[in-house]
């Protein structure tokens, strides 16, 4: 591949990486307790946490896979983001007060208080599985860029990159994660803008040419407006978006950990608004980059493009068309996008494993230092699992990693969204109803998931697109749980503060 490695770019990237490692080492000296390691002593402002949320959610799947999706298809996957403003309002008014109410550390502590042990364990394990798969995807994507730059085998790049991210995350804890996320979010924004500007400037017709050629090829379409369950129509993707974002804002440990780490409820709400206000325009920008690249390679045909995977097209453009130093900044942005998501994921899995899977079951005599050491060991284990998963993704056949990401969210996301929504908005569902409904929903999830992945014969599968799996599983949980609650006497402990109907007002400055 005719892309040159330039000394200025290497220096730019190395300086960035050394800076990150320095942050990890600096904050490692401040982690004396699990409260420090998991929440940074609950001391962060809204602006800092908002940028950290951006760095965590907007990953290399955004930087590389969204342009790839727009390049090979259209903008229909942007439809997922249309739910964000609506869900942000719910987060500010309802979700954040819930999680700030009891100074919780884990999202799944709420499930334990609301339903009991089984839903809490289910929620924790589902989150861990989903995060491991997501981080493996992201590590694979960023490794593609580094492979282009170095020419090293993809497996070696994956292992080296994964170890580097693991080291500074394990050393620095949550405070290192937050501050590196802030830096990475800023670099991510700058890198995206530079890419966008460069491809527009290189086209003789500029923006007008992009809109003209893109429209002629239907590249700005949000998908067909019908309810075909077997295809990625507008409504299919929109429903997936509602379920996805409700699950993220209400039950994703990465978000809940940031709600909990704010120095007040007001700052937690500010963080969510800051994140949402920046994220949606960013997603639009990255879809636009994909369409612009499609027009670019129509104008300047390149036979090599046809041999690349969709996720490799933007890295190729960066390395072959953008000048030195600027290339280094853009590549640093791609690396930043991956690191900010992975460091958050590693820390959040350590958190929920200790809080939800260890502390409730181990003897009360265990010291805080024991759990702090356990968190370090868990983070090391997670790093190894993520590296292994990324190697698997490197040998898989795929359309684009964004499509894979959406399939994973639908198939492996389970009914977490429904668990939280029914907990928040109903008083009828008790632990027994939720546990039985979970069993039914999980069985359906396994059946639909195996069918969507092509494991089961067509003769015994339901012909739906994989994006519908999450909707059907969450809907089934809601129906079954509510139906059971109608035919039995509910067995509740005190629901004070656990539903919108029993929530007490809290001081917004607490």
Secondary structure, DSSP 8 states (H G I E B T S, - for coil): ------HHHHHHHHHHHHHHHHHHHHHHTT--SHHHHHHGGG-B-HHHHHHHHHHHHS-HIIIIIIHHHHHHS-SGGGGGGGGHHHHHHHIIIIIHHHHHHTT-SSHHHHHHHHT-HHHHHHHHHHHHHHHHHHHHHHHHHHHHHHHHHH---HHHHHHHHHHHHHHHHHHHHHHHHHHHHHHHHHHHHHHHHHHHHHHHHHSTTHHHHHHHHHHHTTTT----SS--TTS--HHHHHHHHHHHHHHHHHH-HHHHHHHHHBSSHHHHHHHHHHHHHHHHHHHHHHHHHHHHHHHHHHHS--GGGGGS-GGGHHHHHHHHHS-TTHHHHHHHHHHHHHHHHHHHHHHHHHHHIIIIIITTTS-TT--HHHHHHHHHHHHHHHHHHHHHHHHHHHTS--S-HHHHHHHHHHHHSTTHHHHHHHHHH-SS--HHHHHHHHHHHHHHHHHHHHHHTT-S-GGGS----GGGHHHHHHHHHHHHHHHHHHTS-------TTTSTTT-----TT-
